[in-house]
Amino acid sequence: MRLSVVIPARNEEGHVGETLDALRERLERERISYEILVVDDGSDDATAAEVAKRAAIDRNLRLVPHRGPHGFGAAVRLGLDSFTGDAVVIAMADGSDDPEDVVRYYHALRGGAD
């Protein structure tokens, strides 16, 4: 089962890199097949550059530009329209969601949870 993680982000240059690094490290350690989509919701800082830097070394990471209309809900919907995995998790770009919770969710689904 391939897990998709959708991360809506707007002006998160100070957090998104660490969030991506922590998620990638935890998913890879657990050997979970994944894709991470960061939906850049019209950031006017270096959010997209932080994501692009990591996407250049990880083919499982994708930057999805959100041209608008902007807003958290619209960014989430774009991410949900764009993911390709078998299951999806929405995580916050600021690191407020623990990567361990993403792993627990994956294992719950693998165990037969709806």
Backbone torsions as a table, in degrees:
resi	resn	phi	psi	omega
1	MET	NA	130.8	178.4
2	ARG	-98.4	128.5	-178.8
3	LEU	-99.6	133.2	173.8
4	SER	-105.8	137.3	174.8
5	VAL	-118.8	119.0	178.8
6	VAL	-101.4	127.0	-179.2
7	ILE	-124.6	104.2	172.9
8	PRO	-73.9	137.9	-176.3
9	ALA	-145.1	134.3	172.7
10	ARG	-140.4	117.2	178.9
11	ASN	54.7	53.7	-178.4
12	GLU	-115.3	27.0	-176.8
13	GLU	-56.0	-29.7	-178.3
14	GLY	-79.8	-9.8	-175.7
15	HIS	-126.2	-34.1	-168.4
16	VAL	-61.0	-35.8	179.9
17	GLY	-62.4	-48.1	178.5
18	GLU	-64.4	-38.8	178.1
19	THR	-60.7	-47.0	179.6
20	LEU	-64.1	-43.5	179.6
21	ASP	-60.5	-43.6	-179.2
22	ALA	-66.5	-43.1	178.6
23	LEU	-63.8	-48.6	-178.6
24	ARG	-60.4	-44.8	-178.9
25	GLU	-60.9	-44.5	-177.2
26	ARG	-70.1	-41.9	179.3
27	LEU	-66.5	-40.4	179.1
28	GLU	-68.2	-39.6	178.7
29	ARG	-62.0	-34.8	-179.7
30	GLU	-84.6	-5.8	-178.2
31	ARG	59.2	42.2	178.0
32	ILE	-93.6	128.8	174.8
33	SER	-71.7	127.4	-172.5
34	TYR	-147.3	164.4	163.4
35	GLU	-137.1	144.0	174.9
36	ILE	-120.1	125.1	177.6
37	LEU	-113.0	119.8	174.0
38	VAL	-101.3	116.1	177.9
39	VAL	-91.7	106.3	179.4
40	ASP	-80.8	109.3	-173.4
41	ASP	-90.1	56.3	175.1
42	GLY	76.8	32.4	179.9
43	SER	-59.5	143.9	173.9
44	ASP	-114.2	23.2	173.9
45	ASP	-120.3	-157.2	-176.2
46	ALA	-94.0	24.2	178.3
47	THR	-55.2	-52.0	-178.2
48	ALA	-60.3	-38.3	179.7
49	ALA	-66.0	-39.5	177.8
50	GLU	-62.8	-41.7	179.2
51	VAL	-69.4	-45.3	-178.5
52	ALA	-60.4	-38.0	179.0
53	LYS	-59.7	-41.3	-179.9
54	ARG	-78.8	-34.5	178.5
55	ALA	-64.5	-26.5	179.0
56	ALA	-67.5	-21.0	179.9
57	ILE	-113.5	-3.7	-179.6
58	ASP	-136.0	106.8	-177.9
59	ARG	-67.9	-10.2	178.5
60	ASN	-86.9	-0.2	-177.5
61	LEU	-112.1	132.5	-177.3
62	ARG	-134.2	136.2	172.9
63	LEU	-94.3	126.8	178.6
64	VAL	-117.0	104.5	179.3
65	PRO	-69.9	132.9	176.3
66	HIS	-105.9	109.4	-174.2
67	ARG	-78.5	-17.4	177.3
68	GLY	121.4	169.6	-0.5
69	PRO	-66.2	142.5	-173.1
70	HIS	-82.3	164.4	179.0
71	GLY	144.6	152.6	-176.2
72	PHE	-55.9	-50.5	-177.9
73	GLY	-61.6	-41.1	179.4
74	ALA	-66.4	-37.9	177.9
75	ALA	-66.4	-41.2	177.1
76	VAL	-62.2	-45.5	179.8
77	ARG	-60.2	-41.6	177.6
78	LEU	-61.6	-42.7	177.2
79	GLY	-61.7	-41.6	179.1
80	LEU	-68.4	-28.5	175.8
81	ASP	-77.3	-16.5	-171.7
82	SER	-107.3	-15.4	-174.9
83	PHE	-73.6	154.7	-176.6
84	THR	-122.9	1.7	-178.1
85	GLY	-77.7	-176.0	179.3
86	ASP	-88.4	-21.6	178.7
87	ALA	-146.0	159.5	-175.4
88	VAL	-136.3	144.7	174.0
89	VAL	-125.2	141.4	172.4
90	ILE	-104.9	127.4	-179.7
91	ALA	-127.9	153.7	-179.1
92	MET	-86.8	143.8	-177.2
93	ALA	-71.2	-19.2	-175.0
94	ASP	-85.4	5.5	177.8
95	GLY	81.5	8.7	-178.4
96	SER	-73.4	-14.3	174.7
97	ASP	-98.7	128.2	-178.8
98	ASP	-74.9	127.2	176.5
99	PRO	-56.1	-25.9	177.8
100	GLU	-63.4	-34.1	177.4
101	ASP	-66.9	-36.2	177.0
102	VAL	-63.2	-42.8	178.4
103	VAL	-65.0	-41.8	178.5
104	ARG	-61.4	-41.8	178.1
105	TYR	-60.0	-46.7	179.5
106	TYR	-57.7	-48.2	-178.1
107	HIS	-67.5	-33.3	175.6
108	ALA	-62.9	-43.7	178.1
109	LEU	-64.9	-43.0	178.4
110	ARG	-61.9	-28.4	179.8
111	GLY	-82.2	-1.2	174.7
112	GLY	108.0	4.6	177.4
113	ALA	-66.5	152.3	177.5
114	ASP	-83.2	NA	NA
